[in-house]
Amino acid sequence: MQRREFLTKSIAGAALAGTAAVAAPSVARAQERFAFKMTNAYGPNSPFYTVGPGSPTAMIEAIAEMSGGRLTFQHFAAGELVPAFEGFDAVVAGVVEANAANSYFWSGKTFAAQYFTTVPFGMSFMGHMAWLYHGGGLELWQEVYESFGLVAFPINNTGVQMTGWFREPIEDVSQFQGLRMRIPGLAARVYGELGVDARVLPGGEIFPALERGVIDAAEFVGPYQDRRLGLHNAAKFYHTTGWHEPATTGELVIAKAAWDRLPSDLQAMVRAAAKATTLDSVAWSEAVNGAALTDLIENHGVTATVLPQPVVERLREATMDVLETEAARAPMVRKVHDSYMAFKADHDRWAGISEGPWHKTILGV
């Protein structure tokens, strides 16, 4: 009996010791703090893109609060640490742990990156988010960036964007020939097929270039953001259709090595904060654009019109040609393209019978 009691106590003691051995590192890991640096493709004090509702800094604040300060990000706007379009490379090189931008800025590195921001004549915010979160899009995003040693998440969305600002109204496709225009992403490639001299400029450089005549036209985001840049003071014709960016998703990239160091609860906080910021950003955009558009038209002499349908159809043809050409060049691009388009076909059917009739009967459009 004494021997049995001794063995029981010994086994219990060993079990407790084993538990302590396992628990100690877990407890220590749960208390570990992480300080990351994040660069940004957009300039200081830019609403939505750097500060305010739905911005990267808003996400950073949410993560710090949720984590009790265990995960913090030091934010650097464009030019404060690296130039606007060098954040991706800075993360790859290990200069910083994270970057906020739009994935289509990196389509020169891999054309597949275009699909995660937006696709001309593609899906709306609702459809794009559905594809990313429930149609395999987010998993493909990680697969595409795996070779760069990065993980990526949506961080914001503008909703439908305006076609842009022009010195003269666009009435015919021939007017694109030789037109110098600030336009990023796949739309730049499409415009190029129609003779446009497409250029990518950071937000802060657009107005000076348009005002001095370095460019003839420019696209940025929508009424609120464009008014803030003063684009209406350099051009008065504001076209729309949203053909080029029906829903423009921002990107948070984090070095995979840094991501893998985070405990699972901190990773979950980053995912949750990025998703919440995306929702807040599109809600904020929808809240401010209406009043801004009214102000531009009524108080600044802006003419806002829809592109003529023949022009839109020619842009659609050029877009489909470019997409098919690029998909045929690389298996990974083909994989992402086919996933996006298959999901879009199903979503279009639903949107056509849900949102389509709603727009016609309720809004009269």
SVG drawing of the C-alpha trace seen along z (x, -y; Angstrom):
<svg xmlns="http://www.w3.org/2000/svg" viewBox="-39 -78 56 80">
<polyline fill="none" stroke="black" stroke-width="0.4" points="0.0,0.0 2.8,-2.3 4.6,-1.4 1.3,-2.1 0.9,-5.5 4.5,-6.4 4.0,-5.5 0.8,-7.5 2.4,-10.6 5.4,-10.1 3.3,-9.8 1.2,-12.8 4.3,-14.9 5.8,-13.9 2.5,-14.9 2.5,-18.3 6.1,-18.8 5.4,-17.9 2.5,-20.3 4.6,-23.1 7.3,-22.3 4.8,-22.6 2.9,-25.6 5.9,-27.8 6.9,-28.4 3.3,-29.0 2.9,-31.6 6.1,-33.2 5.1,-33.3 1.8,-34.8 3.6,-37.7 6.1,-38.3 5.8,-41.7 6.4,-42.4 7.2,-45.8 6.9,-45.9 7.6,-48.7 5.1,-49.4 5.7,-51.5 2.9,-52.9 2.5,-53.8 0.5,-56.9 1.6,-60.2 1.2,-61.6 -2.2,-62.6 -4.1,-61.1 -7.6,-60.3 -8.4,-56.6 -5.0,-55.7 -2.9,-56.7 -5.2,-58.2 -8.8,-58.3 -11.6,-55.7 -10.7,-52.6 -7.0,-53.6 -3.8,-51.5 -3.2,-53.7 -6.7,-53.0 -6.0,-49.2 -2.7,-49.6 -4.5,-51.3 -7.1,-48.6 -4.4,-45.9 -2.5,-47.6 -5.7,-47.9 -6.9,-44.4 -3.5,-42.9 -2.9,-45.1 0.2,-46.5 1.7,-43.1 1.8,-43.9 2.6,-47.4 3.4,-48.9 5.4,-52.0 3.9,-53.6 5.9,-55.4 4.0,-57.2 5.4,-57.4 8.8,-59.1 9.3,-59.0 11.4,-55.8 11.2,-54.5 9.7,-56.0 6.0,-55.4 6.3,-52.3 9.3,-50.6 7.4,-49.2 6.9,-45.8 10.7,-45.4 11.4,-46.8 9.4,-44.0 11.0,-41.3 14.4,-42.7 13.6,-42.7 14.0,-46.5 10.5,-46.6 8.0,-43.9 4.9,-45.3 3.6,-47.5 0.3,-49.1 -0.5,-49.7 -2.5,-48.1 -1.4,-44.8 -1.7,-46.0 1.4,-48.2 3.3,-45.0 1.8,-43.5 5.1,-44.0 6.5,-41.4 3.6,-39.1 0.5,-39.9 -1.6,-37.8 -1.3,-40.6 -3.7,-42.6 -6.7,-40.4 -6.4,-41.0 -6.9,-44.8 -9.5,-45.0 -10.2,-43.9 -11.6,-46.2 -15.2,-45.2 -14.9,-42.9 -16.8,-42.5 -18.2,-45.1 -17.1,-45.4 -19.7,-42.7 -18.5,-40.3 -14.8,-40.9 -15.0,-40.4 -17.1,-37.3 -14.4,-35.9 -11.6,-36.8 -13.1,-35.5 -15.4,-32.7 -14.3,-31.8 -10.6,-30.9 -9.2,-34.3 -7.4,-35.0 -5.8,-31.6 -4.6,-32.3 -3.2,-35.6 -1.0,-33.8 0.0,-31.3 1.1,-34.0 3.1,-35.8 4.7,-32.7 7.7,-33.0 8.3,-36.5 8.1,-35.3 5.0,-37.4 1.5,-37.0 -1.3,-39.4 -4.7,-40.6 -7.3,-43.1 -7.0,-46.3 -9.5,-48.7 -11.7,-49.3 -12.8,-52.4 -15.9,-51.0 -16.6,-52.1 -14.1,-54.6 -14.5,-57.5 -13.0,-57.1 -11.1,-60.3 -10.5,-64.0 -10.1,-65.3 -9.4,-68.7 -11.8,-67.9 -14.8,-65.6 -14.2,-62.1 -16.7,-61.5 -14.7,-59.1 -12.1,-56.5 -9.8,-58.4 -9.3,-61.0 -7.2,-58.5 -4.4,-58.5 -1.5,-60.4 -3.3,-61.3 -1.0,-61.5 -2.8,-60.1 -2.0,-59.2 -3.5,-55.7 -2.2,-52.7 -2.9,-48.9 -4.3,-47.0 -6.3,-50.0 -3.0,-51.6 -2.2,-48.6 -5.7,-48.8 -5.5,-52.5 -2.0,-51.9 -3.6,-49.5 -5.7,-52.5 -2.8,-54.9 -2.7,-56.5 0.6,-57.4 -0.2,-55.9 1.9,-57.0 1.9,-56.0 2.3,-58.8 2.0,-59.0 -1.1,-60.8 0.8,-63.9 2.3,-64.4 -0.9,-64.1 -2.2,-67.7 1.1,-69.5 1.5,-67.3 -2.0,-67.9 -1.8,-71.7 1.5,-72.1 0.3,-70.1 2.8,-67.2 -0.3,-65.0 -3.6,-65.7 -5.9,-63.5 -5.8,-61.8 -7.6,-59.2 -7.3,-58.9 -10.3,-57.6 -13.6,-59.4 -15.2,-62.8 -14.0,-63.2 -10.4,-62.1 -10.1,-63.9 -11.4,-67.1 -8.9,-67.0 -6.1,-66.8 -7.6,-69.8 -7.9,-67.9 -11.0,-69.9 -8.8,-73.0 -6.8,-71.6 -9.6,-69.8 -13.3,-70.2 -14.7,-67.1 -15.2,-64.3 -16.1,-61.0 -17.5,-57.9 -18.5,-54.3 -16.2,-52.6 -15.1,-50.3 -11.4,-50.3 -11.8,-49.9 -15.3,-48.7 -14.0,-48.1 -10.4,-48.8 -9.0,-46.7 -6.0,-47.9 -3.3,-45.4 -1.5,-44.7 1.6,-42.6 3.6,-41.1 6.9,-39.3 6.1,-35.6 9.0,-35.2 7.6,-37.9 4.1,-36.6 5.2,-33.1 6.8,-34.5 3.4,-35.8 1.3,-33.6 -2.0,-32.4 -4.0,-34.9 -2.1,-37.9 -2.4,-36.5 -6.2,-36.3 -6.2,-39.9 -4.5,-41.1 -7.0,-39.2 -9.9,-40.6 -8.6,-44.2 -7.8,-44.1 -11.3,-42.8 -13.0,-45.4 -10.9,-48.2 -11.9,-47.1 -15.6,-47.3 -15.1,-50.7 -13.2,-52.1 -15.9,-51.4 -18.6,-52.6 -16.7,-55.9 -16.2,-56.3 -19.9,-55.8 -20.7,-58.3 -18.5,-61.2 -18.6,-60.9 -22.1,-62.0 -21.8,-65.4 -18.4,-65.9 -19.8,-65.2 -22.6,-67.7 -20.1,-70.3 -17.9,-69.8 -20.8,-70.2 -22.7,-73.0 -19.8,-75.1 -16.7,-74.3 -18.1,-74.1 -17.4,-70.4 -19.3,-68.5 -19.8,-64.9 -20.9,-62.5 -20.9,-58.9 -18.4,-57.7 -20.2,-57.1 -21.2,-53.4 -19.1,-52.9 -16.0,-54.1 -16.8,-51.7 -17.3,-48.8 -13.9,-49.4 -12.3,-49.5 -14.0,-46.2 -12.6,-44.5 -9.1,-45.7 -9.5,-44.6 -10.5,-41.1 -7.7,-40.8 -5.1,-41.8 -6.4,-39.5 -6.4,-36.5 -2.9,-37.3 -1.5,-37.5 -3.3,-34.4 -1.8,-32.4 1.7,-33.4 1.9,-32.0 0.2,-29.0 -0.2,-31.0 -1.9,-33.9 -4.1,-31.4 -5.1,-29.8 -6.0,-33.1 -7.8,-34.3 -9.9,-31.2 -10.9,-31.3 -11.9,-35.0 -13.8,-34.6 -15.7,-31.5 -16.7,-33.1 -17.7,-36.3 -20.0,-34.3 -22.0,-33.0 -22.0,-36.3 -23.1,-38.2 -26.1,-35.9 -27.1,-36.7 -26.3,-40.4 -28.3,-40.6 -31.4,-39.3 -30.9,-41.0 -29.1,-44.3 -29.9,-44.9 -33.7,-45.1 -33.3,-47.1 -31.3,-49.8 -33.8,-50.0 -37.0,-50.0 -35.8,-51.9 -33.1,-54.3 -34.6,-54.5 -31.3,-53.8"/>
</svg>
